[in-house]
Amino acid sequence: MNHSYQIFKKLIVATTLLFFASCGSEKAGGANEGVIEFDTKAIDQTYPLAGLAPGSATLRFNNDKFVMEMSTMGMFNTSIIGNLTEKTMAQTVKFMDIKQACIETEKDIIAENEGYKLKIEETKETKKILQFKAHKLKVTMVDNPSVTFDAWYTKELGMENCNALTPYSSVKGVLLDYRAKKMGMEMHFVAKNYKKAEVPESSFEIPAYMRIVSKEVMTKFFADLQ
C-alpha cells in the first residue's frame, strides 16, 4: 500500500508541474484584453498609395487603449495608437530613414471623422465570425449615399466604447468586419484570428526614437508619396 501511495504521489506532482508549465507559457490576459489579426486591402485599387496598403493588420487592446499595427513587406510600417480616456489618437510611421509620429487631440479626431461620416443602421442579422456572434450593420456614406456596405461587430469581447474616437462611435462592441479611412486611403478590415493574451502597457507607447511632428507634416508626408 505504501508503494502504491508513493506512485500516486509522484503522479500528482508530475501532473501539477505539467499544468503549470503549460499555463505559464503565455499569460491569457484580462476580460477586455487581447489580440485580433485582420486581413486588409485598399478599397480603391487605383488610389496612388494602394501599392503600400498592407495585407494584414494586428489590433492589440487593453481596456481603454488600443494599437493597430500594419506593415508592408516589412519596409513601410505604420500604427494607430488610441487612448479612450485621454481621447487622443497617434499615428506612427517608420519608412526608410523616416521615423515620426503625430498625436491628434479630440478636436482633431472629430474634424477628421467629419470627412468620413457614416449613417449606421443596426439589423437583426447575425453570424459567426471566428468564435464570436457577430451583428450586422448597414452602413451608408453620408456625403455619398450611393455608397453602402455591410459591417459586423461583436458584443462578446466587452469594450463597449472602443469606437468612441472613430466614425463608428455609436457601435457598442468590437468591429470584426468594417471599413476605415486614414490619411486619404480607405481600407477594408476582416478579422481572421483572435487570441486572448496579455497586452503590456508598453504596447501603447510611442517609441522614444520617433520624432513627434504636427498633423500637417504627417499629412504632407503621405501626400508626397503619391
Beta strands, then each sheet from edge to edge (+ up, - down):
strand 1: 33-42
strand 2: 56-62
strand 3: 65-72
strand 4: 76-83
strand 5: 88-95
strand 6: 98-104
strand 7: 118-129
strand 8: 132-141
strand 9: 148-154
strand 10: 174-182
strand 11: 185-195
strand 12: 211-212
sheet 1: 7+ 8- 9+ 10- 11+ 1- 2+ 3- 4+ 5- 6+ 12+
end
